[in-house]
């Protein structure tokens, strides 16, 4: 398997994923038994509907702006900001404007 994200090299994550008109793109950065790190881009209006995950997950907004609902409560998270989504609580994402994020999920 070719490494998209070469270990030991400097990464510009925001520049590592493009936007797709009307779509969502995801790229796996790291995957291990401890968890996953995934890079995403969402075009304006795109999102993920309510769902739960069995582990805490941290979202870091690299570009743009997203509305993230946790347990039905919406918050707007902007470039340079992060939020932790707790395990087993419903959450959803909506691109208020197109945005890129890094999702880190830790199994525990």
C-alpha positions as CSV (number, residue, x, y, z in Angstrom):
1,X,0.0,0.0,0.0
2,X,1.4,3.4,-0.9
3,X,1.5,5.9,1.9
4,X,-0.4,9.1,1.0
5,X,0.9,10.7,4.2
6,X,4.6,9.8,4.5
7,X,5.7,9.3,8.1
8,X,8.5,11.6,9.2
9,X,7.7,14.3,6.7
10,X,6.0,17.7,7.2
11,X,2.3,17.6,6.3
12,X,0.1,20.4,5.1
13,X,-3.2,18.8,5.9
14,X,-5.4,21.5,4.5
15,X,-3.6,21.4,1.2
16,X,-3.7,17.6,1.1
17,X,-7.4,17.3,0.3
18,X,-9.3,19.2,-2.4
19,X,-13.0,20.2,-2.4
20,X,-15.4,18.3,-4.7
21,X,-18.4,20.2,-6.1
22,X,-21.5,18.9,-4.2
23,X,-19.5,16.2,-2.5
24,X,-17.5,15.0,0.4
25,X,-13.9,13.6,0.2
26,X,-12.1,11.6,2.9
27,X,-8.5,10.5,3.1
28,X,-7.2,8.2,5.8
29,X,-4.1,9.7,7.4
30,X,-3.4,7.0,10.0
31,X,-5.1,3.8,11.2
32,X,-4.1,1.6,14.1
33,X,-5.7,-0.5,16.8
34,X,-5.6,2.7,19.0
35,X,-7.7,4.7,16.6
36,X,-8.0,6.5,13.3
37,X,-7.1,10.0,11.9
38,X,-9.0,11.0,8.8
39,X,-8.9,14.1,6.7
40,X,-12.2,15.3,5.2
41,X,-13.5,18.1,2.9
42,X,-17.2,19.0,2.6
43,X,-18.7,21.2,0.0
44,X,-21.2,23.9,1.2
45,X,-24.5,22.2,2.2
46,X,-23.0,18.8,2.5
47,X,-22.9,16.9,5.8
48,X,-23.3,13.8,7.8
49,X,-26.7,13.0,9.4
50,X,-27.2,12.1,13.0
51,X,-25.2,9.1,14.1
52,X,-23.2,7.8,17.1
53,X,-19.8,6.4,17.5
54,X,-18.6,4.1,20.3
55,X,-15.5,6.3,20.9
56,X,-14.7,9.9,21.6
57,X,-13.8,11.8,18.4
58,X,-12.1,15.2,18.0
59,X,-12.8,17.5,15.1
60,X,-10.3,20.1,14.1
61,X,-11.5,22.6,11.5
62,X,-8.7,23.3,9.0
63,X,-10.6,25.6,6.6
64,X,-14.1,27.0,6.5
65,X,-17.0,26.6,8.9
66,X,-19.2,23.7,10.1
67,X,-22.3,23.4,12.2
68,X,-21.8,20.4,14.4
69,X,-24.8,19.1,16.5
70,X,-24.0,17.1,19.6
71,X,-26.9,15.6,21.4
72,X,-29.2,17.8,19.3
73,X,-27.4,21.1,20.3
74,X,-25.8,22.9,17.3
75,X,-22.5,24.8,17.6
76,X,-20.6,26.5,14.8
77,X,-16.9,25.6,14.6
78,X,-14.6,27.7,12.5
79,X,-11.1,27.4,11.0
80,X,-8.6,27.0,13.8
81,X,-11.2,25.7,16.3
82,X,-11.8,22.1,17.6
83,X,-14.5,20.2,19.4
84,X,-14.7,16.8,21.0
85,X,-17.7,14.7,20.2
86,X,-18.3,12.3,23.1
87,X,-18.8,8.6,22.6
88,X,-22.4,7.2,22.3
89,X,-24.0,10.7,21.9
90,X,-25.6,11.5,18.6
91,X,-23.8,14.0,16.4
92,X,-24.2,15.4,12.9
93,X,-22.2,17.8,10.7
94,X,-23.3,20.4,8.1
95,X,-21.1,22.6,6.0
96,X,-22.3,26.2,6.6
97,X,-19.6,27.0,4.1
98,X,-17.3,24.5,2.5
99,X,-14.9,23.2,5.1
100,X,-12.0,20.8,5.8
101,X,-11.5,18.9,9.0
102,X,-9.2,16.4,10.6
103,X,-11.1,13.8,12.6
104,X,-9.2,11.9,15.3
105,X,-11.0,8.9,16.9
106,X,-9.4,7.2,19.8
107,X,-10.5,3.7,20.8
108,X,-10.6,3.2,24.5
